[in-house]
């Protein structure tokens, strides 16, 4: 009986070698130990494909804020670190303006340094500047007054 089993295994092995790629030929009973044993179909590799989109993530968004400090009588500036993760080379574009429904208290500008981020990401500095500041509408001594918001736009960079 042992010789017969070895013969069957040898025949199955030979048939596996001469079978065409991507198919199996199983003679006799299926391998069983105590359940049916999976048998790989030789040389069968099925590709799995997908389209990869662009993605960007700004880490710790809720913790990012800029505190302006006085540089001169009518000029204020400040910066914050921004950690960017991405899968493509991109350019960050800031747009700064007063809160909705409010009048600007001067001329605002904002910039990223660096503005171009390479794939996988980097830390950049987001800076804001207020010039020609007119603070007459605010009582002296008030703290943490929101005077502007920055929207961030992103485009693929060449």
C-alpha positions in Angstrom: 0.0 0.0 0.0 2.9 2.4 0.8 4.4 1.8 -2.6 1.1 2.5 -4.3 0.8 5.8 -2.3 4.3 6.9 -3.3 3.6 6.1 -6.9 0.5 8.3 -6.8 2.4 11.1 -5.3 5.1 10.7 -7.9 2.5 10.8 -10.7 0.9 13.9 -9.3 4.3 15.6 -9.0 5.1 14.8 -12.6 1.7 15.9 -13.8 2.2 19.2 -11.9 5.4 19.8 -13.8 4.0 19.1 -17.2 0.7 20.9 -16.6 0.4 24.3 -18.3 1.0 27.4 -16.3 -2.2 28.5 -14.5 -3.8 25.1 -14.3 -3.5 22.0 -12.1 -4.2 18.4 -12.9 -5.0 16.4 -9.8 -5.2 12.6 -10.3 -6.6 10.3 -7.7 -7.8 11.8 -4.4 -7.3 15.3 -3.2 -4.6 15.8 -0.5 -6.4 15.5 2.9 -5.0 16.0 6.4 -7.7 16.1 8.3 -9.3 18.7 5.9 -8.7 19.2 2.3 -5.3 20.9 1.7 -5.2 24.0 -0.5 -3.1 23.4 -3.6 -1.5 26.5 -5.3 -2.1 26.9 -9.0 1.4 27.2 -10.4 2.5 30.4 -12.2 -0.8 32.1 -11.6 -0.3 35.7 -10.5 -3.3 38.0 -10.9 -2.4 41.7 -10.9 -4.5 43.9 -8.6 -4.6 47.5 -9.9 -5.9 50.9 -8.8 -5.7 54.5 -9.6 -3.9 56.5 -6.9 -5.3 59.9 -6.2 -3.6 63.0 -4.8 -3.7 63.4 -1.0 -2.5 65.9 1.5 -2.9 66.0 5.3 -2.1 68.9 7.6 -1.3 67.5 11.0 -2.7 68.9 14.2 -4.9 71.4 12.4 -6.8 72.4 15.4 -3.6 73.4 17.2 -2.3 75.8 14.5 -2.7 79.5 15.2 -0.6 82.5 14.7 -0.1 85.1 17.4 0.8 88.5 16.0 3.3 90.6 17.9 4.1 94.2 17.3 7.1 95.0 15.1 6.6 98.7 14.9 3.9 101.2 15.6 1.5 100.0 12.9 3.1 96.6 11.9 2.5 93.2 13.5 3.7 89.7 12.4 3.8 86.1 13.6 4.4 82.6 12.3 3.4 79.0 13.1 4.9 75.6 12.1 2.7 73.5 9.9 3.4 69.8 9.3 2.3 68.7 5.8 2.1 65.0 4.7 1.4 64.4 1.0 2.0 61.9 -1.9 2.8 64.5 -4.6 4.9 67.6 -5.0 2.6 70.6 -4.2 2.5 74.3 -3.7 0.7 75.8 -0.7 -1.0 79.2 -1.2 -2.4 81.1 1.7 -5.2 83.6 1.5 -5.8 85.9 4.6 -8.7 88.1 5.4 -10.8 89.4 8.2 -13.5 87.2 9.9 -16.7 87.0 7.9 -18.8 90.2 8.2 -16.0 92.3 9.7 -13.9 95.1 8.3 -10.1 94.6 7.9 -8.1 96.5 10.5 -5.2 97.0 8.1 -3.5 95.3 5.2 -2.9 91.6 5.8 -0.5 89.3 4.0 0.5 85.6 4.5 3.1 83.3 3.2 4.5 79.8 3.5 8.2 79.1 3.8 8.8 76.9 2.0 5.7 77.0 -0.2 6.7 74.0 -2.3 6.5 70.6 -0.5 8.1 67.4 -1.8 6.3 64.0 -1.7 6.0 62.5 1.8 5.9 66.0 3.3 7.8 68.5 5.4 7.4 71.1 8.0 6.8 74.6 6.7 6.4 78.0 8.4 3.1 79.9 7.8 3.6 83.6 8.5 1.1 86.4 8.7 1.7 90.2 8.6 -0.5 93.1 9.4 0.6 96.5 8.2 -1.2 99.9 8.5 -2.9 98.5 11.6 -5.9 100.5 12.9 -6.9 99.1 16.3 -9.4 101.9 17.3 -12.2 99.3 17.3 -10.6 97.3 20.1 -10.3 98.1 23.8 -6.8 98.1 25.1 -5.9 95.1 27.2 -8.1 92.6 25.3 -6.4 89.3 24.6 -6.6 86.6 21.9 -8.8 88.6 19.6 -9.3 86.9 16.2 -8.5 89.6 13.6 -8.1 87.4 10.5 -8.4 83.9 9.2 -6.1 82.1 6.7 -7.5 79.8 4.1 -5.0 77.4 2.5 -5.1 76.4 -1.1 -3.0 73.7 -2.7 -2.0 73.0 -6.4 0.4 70.4 -7.9 3.9 71.9 -8.3 6.0 71.3 -11.4 
